[in-house]
Amino acid sequence: MKIRLTLFTIVCLLLLSACNGNQPNEKKIDTFSFIDQNERSFGTEQLAGNVWIASFIFANCETVCPPMMFEMASLQKEIEKSGLKVEFVTFTVDPNSDTPKVLREYLQQFTNNEANWHMLTGYTQNDIENFARDQFQTIVQKPESSDQVIHGTNFYVIDDNGYIRNEYNYTDDSSADEIIEEIKDIYQ
């Protein structure tokens, strides 16, 4: 009898978890306010009611950041074509080196449309390491022996209520289409 009850409970839990579908993630992004590439305060207050895509990079990156920025710029163009309203929020993982000016110049290498792309700095290394871990469940770590920073490479879709809806690996060929579909679902 105990085995049947246990199996029944497991099956019920699996069925309930499958019913979640496209519901928002339970993780709501906490309030934040940092400095953007134009030296203005920018954070959750400005993002309220907007769908946004978050990423983590740094301007001195020698590996994944340039292709991530290229993919994000391509995604920005595709979203623009689809007529969706989306903000792009990129957090530097090297705030001691990435000043607003450095971030602005870095962004301009990938896009000429800064209107909806916000490159953020204005916090400490410890702050961004904790923020990335606590808010996005991703790693940011700057080794003492290197000027390169270890960080996650996913793009995060955050809905208009501030909940993480999903994360996408920028290297997946289908991620741009999936992100656009996710955003369309949010707006329905």
N, C-alpha and C positions, 0 to 999 in steps of 0.2 A: 504493500500500500504506500509506504514512504517513497519508494522508487517511482511509482506512478505519479504521485503528487509532485515530486521533484521534477520529473520530466514535463508534466503539465505546466508547472511554473516556468521552466526554462522556455518552453514553446511559446507561452503567453508573452514573456519578456521579449523574445525575438520578434514576435508579431507586432508588439507595441513599438519596438524600436524601428521596425520597417515602415511604420505608419508616419514617421516624422516627415518624409518627403522633402519638399523644398522649404521647410520652415526655417526661420532665422536661427542661427547658432545661438546658444545660450550665452555666449560671451559678448557682453556689451563693452565697447571701448570707454574707458574712464575719461573724464574731462582732462584736456591738455591744452596748453597754449605755448607755442614756441615762436621762433623768428623765421620768416621766409626769405627767399632770395632777394626780395626788395626791401629788406630790413623792417618789415611790418609784422605785428603780432598775428599769428594765424593758428587756429586750433578748432576744437569741437564746436565752439560758438559759431564760427564761420561755416562749418560743415553741417550744421543742424538742418535737417530736412533734405539733405543731398545724398545721393549715392556717391561713394568714392572708392578709389582703388589705391591701396597702400603698398609701398615697397621700401626696401632698405638698401642703400648703396653708399659709396664714398668716392670722391672725385679722383683720388690718387690710386684707385683700384687698378691692378694690373691683370685681373682675370675676368670675373663674371660681370662686373658692373657695366662696362661698355655694351656688351650684348643685351643685358637687361634693359638698359636705357633705350637702346635701339628698338627692342621689342615693345617697350612701353610707348615710345613715340609712334610706332606703327599702330599699336592699339588705339592710341589717341586719335589718329587719323580715321581708323575704321569706325570708331564710336561716333566721331563727328559726322561721317557719312550716313550713319544710321539715324542721326537726329536725336540721339539720347543725350541727356544732360548728366555729365559725370565729372567729378573733380579727381585729380591725380595728386596724391600726397606721397612724397618721397622723403624719408627720414635719413639723414646722414648718420652713419655709424662711426664717423671720425670727426666729432664736433670741434675738437681742438684745432684741426687743420682746415675744415670746411666752413669758411666764413660765408656770409650771404653773397659776397662778391664772387668767391670761388664757385659757389653753387650756381649762381646766375650764369657765369661763363661756361660752366660744365653743361648746364641745361641747354644753352644756346648751340652747343655742338650737335644736339639731337633734334631740336624742334625750334620753330620760329613762333610757336603759339604758347606763350606763357600764361594766357588768361585763366586757364583752369588747371595749371600744374604748379604745385607748391612744393618747393625744395626746402626742407626744414632743418634748422640748427638752433643753437641758443640754449643748450643743455650740456651737462657734463658727460664724460664717457660712462661713468657709473650710472647716470640717469638713463641713458639710452640702452645700456645693457639690461637694466631692470625693466624698463618700459617694453622693450621687445619681448622679453621673457614673460612678463606678467600680462601684457595685453594681446600679444600675437603668438605666444608659445613658440618663439623662435630664438635662436642663439645669436648673440652679438658678443664678440670677445676680441679685445685688442691685446695680442701678446706683447710683452715688454721688449722682446728681442726683434721686433719687426715693425715696419710702418704699414703693413697690410693688416686688415681687420677680418676676422672670421665672422661670417654672417649668413643668414638664410637667404634663399634666392626666390622665394615665392612671391606672387602677387596676391593680395588679399582684397576681396570684394566686401565692402561694408555698406549695409543698406541705409535707407534714409532715416532709420531710427537709431543708427549707431551700432548695429549688431554685425559681427563678422558672419557673412553668409557662406563664404567658401574661400579656399585658397587654391592657387593654381601654380604649377611649376612653369616658369617662363620658357623652358626648353621644349615643352610639349607642343607639337605642331598644331594640335586642335585647341590649345588653351584660349586663343583670341576669340574664336567662334563660341566656345563654351562660356567665356566671360560675358560676351555680348548677350547670349541667351539668358544667362543668369540675371543680368541687369534688366532685360526685357521682362523677365518673370517678376522682378521686384516692382516694376512700374505697373504691372497688371493688377 
